[in-house]
Amino acid sequence: MRIGELSERSGVPTKTIRYWEQSGLVAEPARTGAGYRAYHDDTLAVLRFVRSAQAAGFTVAEIAQIIDIRSRGEAPCEHVTTLIERHLADIDHRMAELRKVRTQLRGLAANADTLDPARCTDAPVCQIIDNS
């Protein structure tokens, strides 16, 4: 099938399909005599996999690694499990940082409620932050 039909059937824009092809996520298709890309039906499954992997937070490089492992005839499950654990740890770390920032912002908001905006000119920059 041509790229337009592949795009329509998969819901992936043609520009994205070309990018994924250049990135090694999608195998380079055969060409017709006129030079058009002629994708195999199996490409639909690959596009669905890439979309699912991206939705789960995997990077293009990580997805390429997974596809490469599978293309060598190996099961990528152990590698995927390691990636999942790494992503979960990163998310946990970012969530902890965000909780700290939220606590700090709540303190600044409480501080802002107690200050007189008319006195803001007394602060070197901003009395809300300078007084915290």
DSSP file with accessible surface (Angstrom, degrees, kcal/mol):
  #  RESIDUE AA STRUCTURE BP1 BP2  ACC     N-H-->O    O-->H-N    N-H-->O    O-->H-N    TCO  KAPPA ALPHA  PHI   PSI    X-CA   Y-CA   Z-CA
    1    1 A M              0   0   38      0, 0.0    38,-3.3     0, 0.0     2,-0.1   0.000 360.0 360.0 360.0 151.8    0.0    0.0    0.0
    2    2 A R     >  -     0   0  132     36,-0.2     4,-2.4     1,-0.1     3,-0.3  -0.335 360.0-102.2 -80.3 166.6    1.1    3.5   -0.6
    3    3 A I  H  > S+     0   0   23     34,-0.4     4,-2.8     1,-0.2     5,-0.2   0.841 118.6  56.9 -62.4 -34.9    2.0    5.9    2.2
    4    4 A G  H  > S+     0   0   41      2,-0.2     4,-2.4     1,-0.2    -1,-0.2   0.923 110.3  43.6 -62.8 -44.1   -1.3    7.8    1.9
    5    5 A E  H  > S+     0   0   96     -3,-0.3     4,-2.9     2,-0.2     5,-0.2   0.909 113.1  52.1 -67.1 -41.4   -3.3    4.7    2.5
    6    6 A L  H  X S+     0   0    0     -4,-2.4     4,-2.2     1,-0.2     6,-0.4   0.924 110.9  48.7 -59.3 -43.6   -1.0    3.6    5.3
    7    7 A S  H  X>S+     0   0   23     -4,-2.8     4,-2.5    -5,-0.2     5,-0.5   0.929 112.7  47.2 -61.4 -46.8   -1.5    7.0    6.9
    8    8 A E  H  <5S+     0   0  167     -4,-2.4    -2,-0.2     1,-0.2    -1,-0.2   0.924 115.4  44.7 -63.1 -44.3   -5.2    6.8    6.6
    9    9 A R  H  <5S+     0   0  119     -4,-2.9    -1,-0.2     1,-0.2    -2,-0.2   0.820 122.9  35.9 -71.9 -30.0   -5.5    3.3    7.9
   10   10 A S  H  <5S-     0   0   15     -4,-2.2    -2,-0.2    -5,-0.2    -1,-0.2   0.680  97.8-128.9 -96.7 -22.7   -3.1    3.9   10.8
   11   11 A G  T  <5 +     0   0   46     -4,-2.5    -3,-0.2     1,-0.3    -4,-0.1   0.589  67.5 128.7  81.0   9.5   -4.0    7.4   11.7
   12   12 A V      < -     0   0    2     -5,-0.5    -1,-0.3    -6,-0.4    -2,-0.2  -0.873  64.6-115.2-100.3 126.4   -0.3    8.4   11.6
   13   13 A P     >  -     0   0   74      0, 0.0     4,-2.2     0, 0.0     3,-0.3  -0.229  20.7-120.2 -59.4 149.2    0.5   11.4    9.4
   14   14 A T  H  > S+     0   0   47      1,-0.2     4,-2.5     2,-0.2     5,-0.2   0.869 113.9  56.7 -59.0 -37.8    2.7   10.7    6.3
   15   15 A K  H  > S+     0   0  168      1,-0.2     4,-2.2     2,-0.2    -1,-0.2   0.903 108.0  47.8 -60.9 -39.9    5.3   13.1    7.6
   16   16 A T  H  > S+     0   0   44     -3,-0.3     4,-3.1     2,-0.2     5,-0.2   0.905 108.9  53.5 -68.0 -41.2    5.6   11.0   10.8
   17   17 A I  H  X S+     0   0    0     -4,-2.2     4,-2.2     1,-0.2    -2,-0.2   0.938 110.3  47.7 -59.8 -43.8    5.8    7.8    8.9
   18   18 A R  H  X S+     0   0   91     -4,-2.5     4,-2.6     2,-0.2    -1,-0.2   0.913 112.3  49.6 -63.8 -41.0    8.7    9.2    6.8
   19   19 A Y  H  X S+     0   0  118     -4,-2.2     4,-2.2     2,-0.2    -2,-0.2   0.936 111.1  48.4 -62.6 -45.6   10.4   10.3   10.0
   20   20 A W  H  <>S+     0   0    8     -4,-3.1     5,-2.4     1,-0.2     6,-1.3   0.862 110.5  52.7 -64.5 -33.5   10.0    7.0   11.7
   21   21 A E  H ><5S+     0   0   23     -4,-2.2     3,-1.3    -5,-0.2    -1,-0.2   0.941 110.4  46.4 -65.2 -46.1   11.3    5.3    8.5
   22   22 A Q  H 3<5S+     0   0  158     -4,-2.6    -2,-0.2     1,-0.3    -1,-0.2   0.828 110.8  54.4 -64.5 -30.9   14.4    7.6    8.6
   23   23 A S  T 3<5S-     0   0   37     -4,-2.2    -1,-0.3    -5,-0.2    -2,-0.2   0.494 117.6-113.1 -81.1  -6.0   14.8    6.8   12.3
   24   24 A G  T < 5S+     0   0   50     -3,-1.3    -3,-0.2    -4,-0.4    -2,-0.1   0.552  88.5 113.0  87.5   6.3   14.8    3.1   11.7
   25   25 A L  S   <S+     0   0    3     -5,-2.4     2,-0.5    -6,-0.2    -4,-0.2   0.832  78.5  41.7 -78.4 -33.4   11.5    2.4   13.4
   26   26 A V  S    S-     0   0    4     -6,-1.3    -2,-0.3    -9,-0.2    -1,-0.2  -0.960  95.2-114.7-115.6 130.5    9.8    1.5   10.2
   27   27 A A        -     0   0   82     -2,-0.5    -5,-0.1     1,-0.1    -6,-0.1  -0.332  38.7 -99.8 -62.0 142.8   11.5   -0.7    7.6
   28   28 A E        -     0   0  151     -7,-0.1    -1,-0.1     1,-0.1     2,-0.0  -0.483  46.5-131.2 -63.8 127.3   12.3    1.0    4.4
   29   29 A P        -     0   0   15      0, 0.0    10,-0.2     0, 0.0    -1,-0.1  -0.310  18.7 -97.7 -80.3 164.7    9.6   -0.1    2.0
   30   30 A A  E     -A   38   0A  69      8,-0.9     8,-2.9     7,-0.1     2,-0.4  -0.272  41.0-124.2 -67.3 164.6   10.0   -1.4   -1.5
   31   31 A R  E     -A   37   0A 123      6,-0.2     6,-0.2     2,-0.0     2,-0.1  -0.915  12.8-128.1-115.8 144.5    9.5    1.1   -4.3
   32   32 A T    >   -     0   0   50      4,-2.7     3,-2.2    -2,-0.4     6,-0.0  -0.300  39.7 -95.2 -76.3 172.2    7.1    0.8   -7.2
   33   33 A G  T 3  S+     0   0   95      1,-0.3    -1,-0.1     2,-0.1    -2,-0.0   0.823 129.8  53.2 -58.3 -28.9    8.3    1.2  -10.8
   34   34 A A  T 3  S-     0   0   80      2,-0.1    -1,-0.3     1,-0.0    -2,-0.0   0.439 123.8-106.0 -87.1  -0.2    7.2    4.9  -10.5
   35   35 A G  S <  S+     0   0   36     -3,-2.2     2,-0.2     1,-0.3    -2,-0.1   0.490  71.3 143.2  92.0   3.2    9.3    5.3   -7.3
   36   36 A Y        -     0   0  123      1,-0.1    -4,-2.7    -5,-0.0    -1,-0.3  -0.492  58.8-104.5 -75.7 147.7    6.4    5.3   -4.8
   37   37 A R  E     -A   31   0A  46     -6,-0.2     2,-0.6    -2,-0.2   -34,-0.4  -0.528  31.1-160.3 -67.7 137.1    6.8    3.7   -1.4
   38   38 A A  E     -A   30   0A  34     -8,-2.9    -8,-0.9    -2,-0.2   -36,-0.2  -0.879  11.3-161.9-123.6  95.0    5.0    0.3   -1.3
   39   39 A Y        -     0   0    5    -38,-3.3     2,-0.2    -2,-0.6   -11,-0.0  -0.528  14.4-125.9 -82.0 145.0    4.4   -0.6    2.3
   40   40 A H    >   -     0   0  120     -2,-0.2     3,-2.0     1,-0.1     4,-0.4  -0.523  26.9-111.9 -81.9 154.2    3.6   -4.2    3.4
   41   41 A D  T >> S+     0   0   96      1,-0.3     3,-1.5    -2,-0.2     4,-0.6   0.792 113.8  70.3 -58.1 -29.2    0.5   -4.8    5.5
   42   42 A D  H 3> S+     0   0  111      1,-0.3     4,-1.5     2,-0.2     3,-0.5   0.741  81.7  74.6 -61.2 -22.0    2.8   -5.7    8.5
   43   43 A T  H <> S+     0   0   18     -3,-2.0     4,-2.7     1,-0.2    -1,-0.3   0.831  85.1  64.0 -62.9 -30.3    3.8   -2.0    8.7
   44   44 A L  H <> S+     0   0    7     -3,-1.5     4,-2.4    -4,-0.4    -1,-0.2   0.922 102.1  48.8 -58.0 -44.2    0.4   -1.2   10.2
   45   45 A A  H  X S+     0   0   61     -4,-0.6     4,-2.4    -3,-0.5    -1,-0.2   0.892 110.6  51.0 -64.2 -38.2    1.3   -3.4   13.3
   46   46 A V  H  X S+     0   0   50     -4,-1.5     4,-2.8     2,-0.2    -2,-0.2   0.933 109.6  49.9 -65.0 -43.6    4.7   -1.6   13.6
   47   47 A L  H  X S+     0   0    0     -4,-2.7     4,-2.5     1,-0.2    -2,-0.2   0.919 111.0  49.3 -62.4 -41.2    3.0    1.8   13.5
   48   48 A R  H  X S+     0   0  136     -4,-2.4     4,-2.4     1,-0.2    -1,-0.2   0.910 111.2  50.3 -63.4 -41.4    0.5    0.8   16.2
   49   49 A F  H  X S+     0   0   81     -4,-2.4     4,-2.8     2,-0.2     5,-0.2   0.942 110.3  49.0 -61.5 -46.5    3.4   -0.6   18.3
   50   50 A V  H  X S+     0   0    0     -4,-2.8     4,-2.8     1,-0.2     5,-0.2   0.931 111.5  49.2 -61.3 -44.3    5.4    2.7   17.9
   51   51 A R  H  X S+     0   0  113     -4,-2.5     4,-2.4     1,-0.2    -1,-0.2   0.922 112.8  47.4 -61.9 -42.6    2.4    4.8   18.8
   52   52 A S  H  X S+     0   0   81     -4,-2.4     4,-1.5     2,-0.2    -2,-0.2   0.914 112.3  49.5 -65.1 -42.0    1.7    2.6   21.9
   53   53 A A  H  <>S+     0   0    8     -4,-2.8     5,-2.4     2,-0.2    -2,-0.2   0.911 111.8  48.1 -65.1 -41.3    5.3    2.8   23.0
   54   54 A Q  H ><5S+     0   0   79     -4,-2.8     3,-1.8     1,-0.2    -2,-0.2   0.913 108.3  54.6 -65.0 -40.1    5.4    6.6   22.6
   55   55 A A  H 3<5S+     0   0   93     -4,-2.4    -1,-0.2     1,-0.3    -2,-0.2   0.815 105.4  54.3 -62.4 -28.5    2.2    6.9   24.6
   56   56 A A  T 3<5S-     0   0   67     -4,-1.5    -1,-0.3    -5,-0.2    -2,-0.2   0.452 127.1-101.6 -84.5  -1.3    3.9    4.9   27.4
   57   57 A G  T < 5S+     0   0   40     -3,-1.8    -3,-0.2     1,-0.3     2,-0.2   0.516  70.4 147.5  98.1   5.8    6.8    7.4   27.4
   58   58 A F      < -     0   0   25     -5,-2.4    -1,-0.3    -6,-0.2     2,-0.1  -0.513  43.3-126.4 -76.2 144.6    9.4    5.5   25.4
   59   59 A T     >  -     0   0   69     -2,-0.2     4,-2.7     1,-0.1     5,-0.2  -0.383  23.8-107.0 -82.9 166.3   11.8    7.6   23.3
   60   60 A V  H  > S+     0   0   34      1,-0.2     4,-2.6     2,-0.2     5,-0.2   0.917 122.4  51.8 -58.7 -41.7   12.4    7.0   19.6
   61   61 A A  H  > S+     0   0   64      1,-0.2     4,-2.0     2,-0.2    -1,-0.2   0.911 110.3  47.6 -64.0 -41.3   15.8    5.6   20.4
   62   62 A E  H  > S+     0   0   24      2,-0.2     4,-2.2     1,-0.2    -1,-0.2   0.910 111.7  49.9 -66.4 -41.1   14.4    3.2   23.0
   63   63 A I  H  X S+     0   0    0     -4,-2.7     4,-2.7     1,-0.2     5,-0.2   0.916 108.8  52.8 -62.8 -41.2   11.7    2.1   20.5
   64   64 A A  H  X S+     0   0   27     -4,-2.6     4,-2.6     1,-0.2    -1,-0.2   0.899 107.9  51.6 -61.7 -39.2   14.4    1.5   17.9
   65   65 A Q  H  X S+     0   0   92     -4,-2.0     4,-2.5     2,-0.2    -1,-0.2   0.922 110.2  48.6 -62.1 -44.0   16.3   -0.7   20.4
   66   66 A I  H  X S+     0   0    7     -4,-2.2     4,-2.3     2,-0.2    -2,-0.2   0.937 113.1  46.7 -62.3 -46.4   13.2   -2.8   21.0
   67   67 A I  H  X S+     0   0   40     -4,-2.7     4,-2.7     1,-0.2    -1,-0.2   0.903 111.3  52.8 -63.5 -39.0   12.5   -3.2   17.3
   68   68 A D  H  X S+     0   0   78     -4,-2.6     4,-1.2    -5,-0.2    -1,-0.2   0.918 107.7  50.4 -63.6 -42.9   16.1   -4.1   16.7
   69   69 A I  H ><>S+     0   0   19     -4,-2.5     5,-1.9     1,-0.2     3,-0.6   0.944 113.0  46.4 -59.9 -46.1   16.1   -6.8   19.4
   70   70 A R  H ><5S+     0   0  139     -4,-2.3     3,-2.1     1,-0.2    -2,-0.2   0.904 107.3  57.4 -64.2 -38.0   12.9   -8.3   17.9
   71   71 A S  H 3<5S+     0   0   86     -4,-2.7    -1,-0.2     1,-0.3    -2,-0.2   0.765 100.4  58.6 -67.6 -20.6   14.4   -8.1   14.3
   72   72 A R  T <<5S-     0   0  129     -4,-1.2    -1,-0.3    -3,-0.6    -2,-0.2   0.372 124.1-106.2 -85.1   2.2   17.3  -10.2   15.5
   73   73 A G  T < 5S+     0   0   66     -3,-2.1     2,-0.3     1,-0.3    -3,-0.2   0.595  81.3 125.2  85.9  11.7   14.8  -12.9   16.5
   74   74 A E      < -     0   0   98     -5,-1.9    -1,-0.3    -6,-0.2    -2,-0.1  -0.723  67.0-111.7-103.2 154.5   15.1  -12.3   20.2
   75   75 A A        -     0   0   68     -2,-0.3     3,-0.4     1,-0.1     4,-0.3  -0.707  20.7-156.8 -81.6 127.5   12.3  -11.5   22.6
   76   76 A P     >  +     0   0   14      0, 0.0     4,-2.9     0, 0.0     5,-0.2   0.399  62.4 108.4 -85.9   6.4   12.7   -7.9   23.9
   77   77 A C  H  > S+     0   0   84      1,-0.2     4,-2.7     2,-0.2     5,-0.2   0.861  77.0  47.9 -56.3 -44.2   10.7   -8.5   27.1
   78   78 A E  H  > S+     0   0  163     -3,-0.4     4,-2.1     2,-0.2    -1,-0.2   0.935 114.6  46.9 -64.3 -42.6   13.7   -8.3   29.5
   79   79 A H  H  > S+     0   0   55     -4,-0.3     4,-2.3     1,-0.2    -2,-0.2   0.923 112.8  49.5 -63.7 -43.4   14.9   -5.1   27.9
   80   80 A V  H  X S+     0   0   33     -4,-2.9     4,-2.9     1,-0.2    -2,-0.2   0.909 108.4  53.4 -63.5 -41.3   11.4   -3.6   27.9
   81   81 A T  H  X S+     0   0   70     -4,-2.7     4,-2.5    -5,-0.2    -1,-0.2   0.921 108.8  49.4 -60.7 -41.6   11.0   -4.5   31.6
   82   82 A T  H  X S+     0   0   60     -4,-2.1     4,-2.3     1,-0.2    -1,-0.2   0.926 111.7  48.9 -62.5 -43.4   14.3   -2.7   32.4
   83   83 A L  H  X S+     0   0    1     -4,-2.3     4,-2.8     2,-0.2    -2,-0.2   0.916 110.3  51.1 -62.8 -42.6   13.2    0.4   30.4
   84   84 A I  H  X S+     0   0   74     -4,-2.9     4,-2.8     1,-0.2     5,-0.2   0.937 110.3  48.7 -60.4 -46.5    9.8    0.4   32.2
   85   85 A E  H  X S+     0   0  120     -4,-2.5     4,-2.2     1,-0.2    -1,-0.2   0.907 112.2  49.2 -61.6 -40.3   11.5    0.2   35.6
   86   86 A R  H  X S+     0   0  126     -4,-2.3     4,-2.3     2,-0.2    -2,-0.2   0.928 111.9  48.1 -64.8 -44.3   13.9    3.1   34.6
   87   87 A H  H  X S+     0   0   30     -4,-2.8     4,-2.5     1,-0.2    -2,-0.2   0.907 110.9  51.0 -64.2 -41.6   11.0    5.2   33.4
   88   88 A L  H  X S+     0   0   95     -4,-2.8     4,-2.7     2,-0.2    -1,-0.2   0.912 109.8  49.8 -62.2 -42.0    9.0    4.6   36.6
   89   89 A A  H  X S+     0   0   55     -4,-2.2     4,-2.3     2,-0.2    -2,-0.2   0.914 111.2  49.7 -62.8 -41.6   11.9    5.6   38.8
   90   90 A D  H  X S+     0   0   81     -4,-2.3     4,-2.7     2,-0.2    -2,-0.2   0.915 111.5  48.6 -62.5 -42.9   12.3    8.8   36.7
   91   91 A I  H  X S+     0   0   67     -4,-2.5     4,-2.8     2,-0.2     5,-0.2   0.927 110.2  51.2 -64.7 -43.3    8.7    9.6   37.1
   92   92 A D  H  X S+     0   0  100     -4,-2.7     4,-2.1     1,-0.2    -1,-0.2   0.918 111.6  48.4 -59.3 -41.9    8.8    8.9   40.9
   93   93 A H  H  X S+     0   0  110     -4,-2.3     4,-2.2     2,-0.2    -2,-0.2   0.934 112.7  47.0 -64.8 -46.2   11.8   11.3   41.1
   94   94 A R  H  X S+     0   0  138     -4,-2.7     4,-2.6     1,-0.2    -2,-0.2   0.886 110.3  53.4 -64.1 -38.2   10.1   14.0   39.1
   95   95 A M  H  X S+     0   0   89     -4,-2.8     4,-2.3     2,-0.2    -1,-0.2   0.907 107.9  50.5 -63.9 -39.5    6.9   13.7   41.1
   96   96 A A  H  X S+     0   0   34     -4,-2.1     4,-1.8    -5,-0.2    -2,-0.2   0.921 111.3  48.7 -63.8 -41.8    8.8   14.1   44.3
   97   97 A E  H  X S+     0   0   94     -4,-2.2     4,-2.2     1,-0.2    -2,-0.2   0.915 110.5  50.8 -63.4 -41.7   10.4   17.3   42.9
   98   98 A L  H  X S+     0   0  119     -4,-2.6     4,-2.8     1,-0.2    -1,-0.2   0.879 106.4  54.7 -65.5 -36.2    7.1   18.6   41.8
   99   99 A R  H  X S+     0   0  116     -4,-2.3     4,-2.3     2,-0.2    -1,-0.2   0.916 108.8  49.3 -63.1 -39.4    5.6   18.0   45.3
  100  100 A K  H  X S+     0   0  152     -4,-1.8     4,-2.3     2,-0.2    -2,-0.2   0.923 111.9  47.5 -64.4 -43.6    8.5   20.1   46.7
  101  101 A V  H  X S+     0   0   72     -4,-2.2     4,-2.9     2,-0.2     5,-0.2   0.916 110.5  52.5 -64.1 -42.1    7.9   22.9   44.2
  102  102 A R  H  X S+     0   0  122     -4,-2.8     4,-2.6     1,-0.2    -2,-0.2   0.931 109.1  50.0 -60.0 -42.8    4.1   22.8   44.9
  103  103 A T  H  X S+     0   0   93     -4,-2.3     4,-1.9     1,-0.2    -1,-0.2   0.928 111.9  48.0 -61.4 -44.1    4.8   23.1   48.7
  104  104 A Q  H  X S+     0   0  127     -4,-2.3     4,-2.2     1,-0.2    -2,-0.2   0.922 111.7  49.6 -63.8 -42.6    7.1   26.1   48.0
  105  105 A L  H  X S+     0   0  103     -4,-2.9     4,-2.7     1,-0.2    -2,-0.2   0.890 108.0  53.5 -66.4 -36.4    4.5   27.8   45.7
  106  106 A R  H  X S+     0   0  156     -4,-2.6     4,-2.4    -5,-0.2    -1,-0.2   0.903 108.6  50.4 -63.5 -39.0    1.8   27.3   48.3
  107  107 A G  H  X S+     0   0   43     -4,-1.9     4,-2.4     2,-0.2    -2,-0.2   0.914 110.7  48.8 -64.0 -41.2    4.0   29.1   50.9
  108  108 A L  H  X S+     0   0   26     -4,-2.2     4,-2.7     2,-0.2    -2,-0.2   0.901 110.3  51.4 -65.0 -38.7    4.6   31.9   48.4
  109  109 A A  H  X S+     0   0   54     -4,-2.7     4,-1.6     2,-0.2    -2,-0.2   0.920 110.8  47.8 -64.8 -41.6    0.9   32.2   47.8
  110  110 A A  H  X S+     0   0   56     -4,-2.4     4,-0.7     1,-0.2    -2,-0.2   0.907 112.3  50.2 -64.4 -40.0    0.2   32.4   51.5
  111  111 A N  H >X S+     0   0   30     -4,-2.4     3,-1.1     1,-0.2     4,-0.7   0.912 106.8  54.8 -63.3 -41.6    3.0   35.0   51.8
  112  112 A A  H >< S+     0   0   33     -4,-2.7     3,-0.8     1,-0.3    -1,-0.2   0.863 101.8  58.4 -62.0 -34.6    1.4   37.0   49.0
  113  113 A D  H 3< S+     0   0  142     -4,-1.6    -1,-0.3     1,-0.2    -2,-0.2   0.736 107.4  47.4 -67.5 -22.2   -1.9   37.1   50.9
  114  114 A T  H << S+     0   0  108     -3,-1.1     2,-0.3    -4,-0.7    -1,-0.2   0.537  96.7  88.9 -97.2  -6.7   -0.3   38.8   53.9
  115  115 A L  S << S-     0   0   36     -3,-0.8     3,-0.1    -4,-0.7     5,-0.0  -0.650  74.6-124.0 -98.8 151.3    1.7   41.5   52.0
  116  116 A D    >   -     0   0   86     -2,-0.3     3,-1.9     1,-0.1     4,-0.2  -0.797  12.2-150.9 -91.0 116.4    0.6   44.9   51.0
  117  117 A P  G >  S+     0   0  104      0, 0.0     3,-1.5     0, 0.0     4,-0.2   0.811  94.8  66.0 -58.5 -25.9    1.0   45.4   47.2
  118  118 A A  G >  S+     0   0   80      1,-0.3     3,-0.5     2,-0.1     4,-0.0   0.774  98.3  53.5 -67.4 -22.7    1.6   49.2   47.9
  119  119 A R  G X  S+     0   0  138     -3,-1.9     3,-2.3     1,-0.2     4,-0.4   0.382  75.8 103.3 -92.0   4.6    4.8   48.3   49.7
  120  120 A C  G X   +     0   0   50     -3,-1.5     3,-1.2     1,-0.3    -1,-0.2   0.797  69.8  67.3 -59.8 -25.3    6.2   46.3   46.8
  121  121 A T  G <  S+     0   0  125     -3,-0.5    -1,-0.3     1,-0.2    -2,-0.1   0.695  89.5  66.2 -70.5 -15.3    8.5   49.1   45.9
  122  122 A D  G <  S+     0   0  106     -3,-2.3    -1,-0.2    -4,-0.0    -2,-0.2   0.702  86.4  84.5 -77.0 -20.1   10.4   48.5   49.1
  123  123 A A  S <  S-     0   0   22     -3,-1.2     4,-0.1    -4,-0.4     5,-0.0  -0.568  83.3-127.5 -84.4 148.0   11.6   45.1   47.9
  124  124 A P  S    S-     0   0  121      0, 0.0    -1,-0.1     0, 0.0     3,-0.1   0.889  96.9 -18.2 -60.3 -37.4   14.8   44.8   45.8
  125  125 A V  S    S-     0   0  126      1,-0.1     2,-0.3    -3,-0.0    -2,-0.1   0.550 132.4  -9.2-132.0 -64.6   12.8   42.7   43.2
  126  126 A C     >  -     0   0   37      1,-0.1     4,-2.9    -4,-0.1     3,-0.4  -0.927  48.1-151.3-148.6 121.4    9.6   41.2   44.5
  127  127 A Q  H  > S+     0   0   15     -2,-0.3     4,-1.8     1,-0.2    -1,-0.1   0.774  94.4  63.6 -66.2 -25.8    8.5   41.2   48.1
  128  128 A I  H  4 S+     0   0   60      2,-0.2    -1,-0.2     1,-0.2     4,-0.2   0.954 116.3  28.3 -63.4 -45.7    6.5   38.0   47.7
  129  129 A I  H >4 S+     0   0  100     -3,-0.4     3,-1.3     1,-0.2    -2,-0.2   0.890 118.9  55.9 -83.7 -39.3    9.6   36.0   46.9
  130  130 A D  H 3< S+     0   0   74     -4,-2.9    -3,-0.2     1,-0.2    -2,-0.2   0.815 107.3  50.7 -65.2 -29.3   12.1   38.1   48.9
  131  131 A N  T 3<        0   0   94     -4,-1.8    -1,-0.2    -5,-0.2    -2,-0.2   0.482 360.0 360.0 -87.1  -2.2   10.1   37.7   52.2
  132  132 A S    <         0   0   99     -3,-1.3    -3,-0.1    -4,-0.2   -24,-0.0  -0.247 360.0 360.0 -81.1 360.0    9.8   33.9   52.0
